Amino acid sequence: MTSVTVRVPAKVNVQLAVGAARPDGFHDLANVFLAVGLYDEVTVAPADTLGLTCTGPGSDQVPLDRTNLAARAAVALAERHGISPDVRIHIAKDIPVAGGMAGGSADAAGALVACDALWGTNASREELLDICAELGSDVPFSLVGGAALGTGRGEKLQLLDVGGEFWWVFAAADGGLSTPAVYREFDRLSPEAPEPVASPALLDALRTGDVHALAATVTNDLQPAALSLFPSLKATLDAGTAAGALAALVSGSGPTTAFLVADEAAARQVAEGLTASGTCRAVRVAPSPAPGATLL
């Protein structure tokens, strides 16, 4: 093969329940992931040495060295199979960068699947998921897509049934938030956080495809911390609600905000309201669920 391209989705956390900090510095989670139809595309091709390029919105913020999760994914797979990770990785960004939508994790999953196909390593699903978990807590979900409950630090996945299509509007903030900083603020605000548990009502809403029931149950325990560090996000949340969103929340560690709406027409209405509000940098509309890493 001369090159392989893989498409990978963004995610929204419809529930992010966070426990107290563990001795290893991570937090136990009950993290209900939903993949949404915003995608990056990762292309790998043979090269003399490992290299990385990136284009698209926010690409100037993406590291182009071996600290990039996509590069680390290629190295991890190569090491397991005793080969040299001599590939050029190109990331075409469309997932908001540093926005709490797992764009970096998606790129890692995409690079892993693409390199496996390019090199013919024939890694099993279990091996790929094992490498994903080593790379980061959100990377395994980026591989599988759809909907899943993540426990542990989010890497242990239980796939979930989704009974319908849910429409979302995402508002990108003008600026970024550090995930570690948000967790540190969470620890400061919630030193006695209870054991995280998935909401039965939320899981049932996903299973039945009931958008109003889902809107009544979405939660993000990191939201107070994100708002503490980035107070202007409240104006964006309020603007989306005023425009007709059924639910509004910070996506993951932020600063992207997510708005659950009744249908595609409502999504357009809320997107227009958010754009007119001047409280965010960019607005995107996307359906869910979406497939995980997919060879094109």
Backbone hydrogen bonds, N-H to C=O, Kabsch-Sander energy under -0.5 kcal/mol:
donor,donor_aa,acceptor,acceptor_aa,energy
4,V,44,V,-2.2
6,V,42,V,-2.6
7,R,294,T,-2.9
8,V,40,D,-2.6
10,A,36,V,-0.9
10,A,38,L,-2.1
11,K,101,M,-1.5
12,V,34,L,-2.3
14,V,12,V,-0.8
14,V,32,V,-2.0
15,Q,32,V,-1.0
16,L,219,T,-1.3
17,A,30,A,-2.5
18,V,16,L,-0.5
19,G,28,D,-3.0
20,A,193,A,-0.7
22,R,26,F,-3.7
25,G,22,R,-2.1
28,D,20,A,-0.7
29,L,152,G,-2.9
30,A,17,A,-2.2
31,N,150,G,-2.8
32,V,15,Q,-2.7
32,V,30,A,-0.6
33,F,31,N,-0.9
33,F,148,A,-2.8
34,L,12,V,-1.9
35,A,146,G,-2.8
36,V,10,A,-2.1
37,G,287,P,-2.7
38,L,36,V,-2.1
40,D,8,V,-2.2
41,E,92,A,-1.9
42,V,6,V,-2.9
43,T,41,E,-0.5
43,T,90,H,-2.9
44,V,4,V,-2.6
45,A,88,R,-1.6
47,A,86,D,-1.8
51,G,87,V,-2.3
53,T,89,I,-2.6
55,T,91,I,-2.3
59,S,56,G,-2.2
61,Q,58,G,-2.1
62,V,59,S,-1.4
68,N,65,D,-1.6
72,R,68,N,-2.5
73,A,69,L,-2.1
74,A,70,A,-1.9
75,V,71,A,-2.3
76,A,72,R,-2.5
77,L,73,A,-2.2
78,A,74,A,-2.4
79,E,75,V,-2.7
80,R,76,A,-1.6
81,H,77,L,-1.2
82,G,78,A,-0.5
82,G,79,E,-0.9
83,I,78,A,-2.3
86,D,84,S,-2.3
87,V,85,P,-1.6
88,R,45,A,-3.1
89,I,51,G,-2.9
89,I,87,V,-0.6
90,H,43,T,-3.2
90,H,88,R,-0.5
91,I,53,T,-2.3
92,A,41,E,-3.1
92,A,90,H,-0.6
93,K,55,T,-3.2
93,K,91,I,-0.8
99,G,96,P,-0.8
106,A,102,A,-2.5
107,D,103,G,-2.2
108,A,104,G,-1.8
109,A,105,S,-2.3
110,G,106,A,-2.6
111,A,107,D,-2.6
112,L,108,A,-2.3
113,V,109,A,-2.3
114,A,110,G,-2.5
115,C,111,A,-2.8
116,D,112,L,-2.1
117,A,113,V,-1.9
118,L,114,A,-2.7
119,W,115,C,-2.9
120,G,116,D,-1.0
121,T,116,D,-1.3
122,N,116,D,-0.7
128,L,124,S,-2.5
129,L,125,R,-2.6
130,D,126,E,-2.1
131,I,127,E,-2.4
132,C,128,L,-2.5
133,A,129,L,-2.4
134,E,130,D,-1.5
135,L,131,I,-1.7
136,G,132,C,-1.9
139,V,136,G,-0.6
142,S,138,D,-1.6
143,L,139,V,-1.4
144,V,140,P,-1.7
145,G,141,F,-3.3
146,G,290,A,-3.2
148,A,33,F,-1.7
149,L,158,Q,-2.7
150,G,31,N,-3.4
150,G,148,A,-0.6
151,T,149,L,-0.5
151,T,156,K,-2.5
154,G,151,T,-2.0
156,K,151,T,-1.8
157,L,155,E,-0.8
158,Q,149,L,-1.9
160,L,147,A,-2.5
163,G,206,L,-3.0
166,F,288,S,-2.6
167,W,261,V,-0.7
168,W,286,A,-2.6
169,V,259,F,-2.0
170,F,284,R,-3.2
171,A,257,T,-2.6
172,A,170,F,-0.6
172,A,282,A,-2.9
175,G,173,A,-1.4
177,L,98,A,-0.8
179,T,177,L,-0.5
182,V,178,S,-2.2
183,Y,179,T,-2.3
184,R,180,P,-2.3
185,E,181,A,-2.2
186,F,182,V,-2.4
187,D,183,Y,-2.6
188,R,184,R,-1.9
189,L,185,E,-2.5
190,S,186,F,-3.0
193,A,190,S,-1.1
203,L,199,S,-2.4
204,D,200,P,-2.2
205,A,201,A,-2.0
206,L,202,L,-2.2
207,R,203,L,-2.2
208,T,204,D,-2.3
209,G,205,A,-1.2
210,D,205,A,-1.6
211,V,209,G,-0.9
214,L,210,D,-2.2
215,A,211,V,-2.5
216,A,212,H,-1.4
217,T,214,L,-1.5
218,V,214,L,-1.3
219,T,14,V,-1.6
221,D,16,L,-3.1
223,Q,220,N,-1.7
226,A,222,L,-2.6
227,L,223,Q,-2.8
228,S,224,P,-1.9
229,L,225,A,-1.9
230,F,226,A,-1.9
233,L,230,F,-2.1
234,K,231,P,-1.7
235,A,232,S,-0.8
236,T,232,S,-1.0
237,L,233,L,-2.5
238,D,234,K,-2.6
239,A,235,A,-2.1
240,G,236,T,-2.3
241,T,237,L,-2.0
242,A,238,D,-2.6
243,A,239,A,-1.5
244,G,241,T,-1.4
245,A,240,G,-2.2
246,L,260,L,-2.4
247,A,260,L,-1.3
249,L,258,A,-2.5
251,S,256,T,-2.9
252,G,250,V,-0.7
254,G,251,S,-2.6
256,T,99,G,-1.1
257,T,171,A,-2.1
258,A,249,L,-3.6
259,F,169,V,-2.4
260,L,247,A,-1.8
261,V,167,W,-2.2
267,A,263,D,-2.0
268,R,264,E,-1.9
269,Q,265,A,-1.8
270,V,266,A,-2.7
271,A,267,A,-2.6
272,E,268,R,-2.2
273,G,269,Q,-2.2
274,L,270,V,-2.6
275,T,271,A,-2.4
276,A,272,E,-2.4
277,S,273,G,-1.3
278,G,274,L,-0.7
278,G,275,T,-0.8
279,T,274,L,-0.7
281,R,172,A,-2.9
282,A,172,A,-1.2
284,R,170,F,-2.8
286,A,168,W,-2.3
288,S,166,F,-1.8
292,G,144,V,-0.9
293,A,142,S,-0.9
293,A,143,L,-0.7
294,T,7,R,-2.5
296,L,5,T,-2.9
